[in-house]
Amino acid sequence: MPITSKQRAQLRGLAMGEDTIIQIGKGGITDSVVESVSAALKARELVKGKVLENSMLTAREACDALSAACKADQVQVIGTKFVLFKRNPNDPKIELVKDKKK
């Protein structure tokens, strides 16, 4: 189930306090990068990444590729940084706001 705009705004606020733990360099997105992002998403649910200057990818391209490979939601892409979210079904860490039904 995709996240709503209110939930995306909540996640953007939470991501401001997070450290950048994923770095994409000139090697691009390899299997080991995908594995480490998947492991980080399982442990944290919300990860922030950065695309270095020597990379051949833009932040948007890296975010698209990683979200597809890890089956995660894209939260935000600004400049060289991006944020991904994937709920851990067994041990959820982040409680998302619910949209009010009309």
C-alpha positions in Angstrom: 0.0 0.0 0.0 1.6 3.3 -1.0 2.1 6.0 1.5 -0.1 9.1 1.5 1.1 12.7 1.3 0.5 13.2 5.1 2.6 10.1 5.9 5.3 11.3 3.4 5.4 14.7 5.2 5.7 12.9 8.6 8.6 10.7 7.2 10.3 13.8 5.8 10.3 15.4 9.2 11.7 12.2 10.8 14.4 11.9 8.1 15.7 15.4 9.0 17.2 14.0 12.2 18.6 10.9 10.6 22.3 10.4 9.5 23.1 9.6 5.9 24.1 5.9 5.9 24.0 5.0 2.2 26.5 6.5 -0.2 26.4 5.8 -4.0 29.8 6.3 -5.6 31.3 5.7 -9.0 30.5 2.0 -8.7 26.9 2.8 -8.9 24.2 0.5 -7.5 25.7 -3.0 -7.1 24.2 -6.1 -5.5 26.1 -5.4 -2.3 24.6 -1.9 -2.1 21.1 -3.3 -2.6 21.7 -5.9 0.1 23.0 -3.2 2.6 20.0 -0.9 1.8 17.6 -3.8 2.3 19.2 -4.7 5.6 19.2 -1.1 6.8 15.5 -0.7 5.8 14.6 -3.9 7.7 16.4 -2.6 10.8 15.4 1.1 10.6 12.5 1.4 8.2 13.7 4.9 7.1 17.1 5.4 5.5 18.8 8.4 4.0 21.3 8.2 1.2 23.6 10.4 -0.8 25.0 10.3 -4.3 28.6 11.3 -4.5 30.0 13.7 -7.1 31.9 10.9 -8.9 28.8 8.8 -9.5 27.3 8.5 -12.9 23.8 8.5 -11.4 21.6 11.4 -10.3 19.9 11.2 -6.9 16.6 10.6 -8.6 18.0 7.7 -10.7 19.6 6.1 -7.6 16.4 6.5 -5.6 14.3 5.0 -8.4 16.6 2.0 -8.8 17.0 1.3 -5.1 13.3 1.7 -4.3 12.5 -0.8 -7.1 15.2 -3.2 -6.1 14.2 -3.1 -2.4 10.5 -2.6 -2.9 10.6 0.5 -0.8 8.7 3.8 -1.0 10.4 7.0 -2.1 10.0 9.7 0.5 12.1 12.6 -0.8 14.8 13.5 -3.2 16.6 16.8 -2.7 19.9 17.7 -4.4 22.2 14.8 -3.9 20.3 13.2 -1.1 17.3 10.8 -1.0 15.1 9.1 1.6 13.6 5.6 1.4 10.9 4.0 3.6 9.9 0.4 3.9 7.7 -0.9 6.8 9.0 -3.9 8.7 5.9 -6.2 8.9 7.2 -8.2 11.9 8.6 -5.3 14.0 7.3 -1.9 13.0 9.4 1.0 14.4 7.6 4.0 12.9 3.9 4.6 13.6 2.5 6.4 10.5 -0.4 8.9 10.8 -3.7 7.7 9.5 -5.7 9.7 7.0 -9.1 10.9 8.2 -12.0 9.3 6.3 -14.7 11.7 5.2 
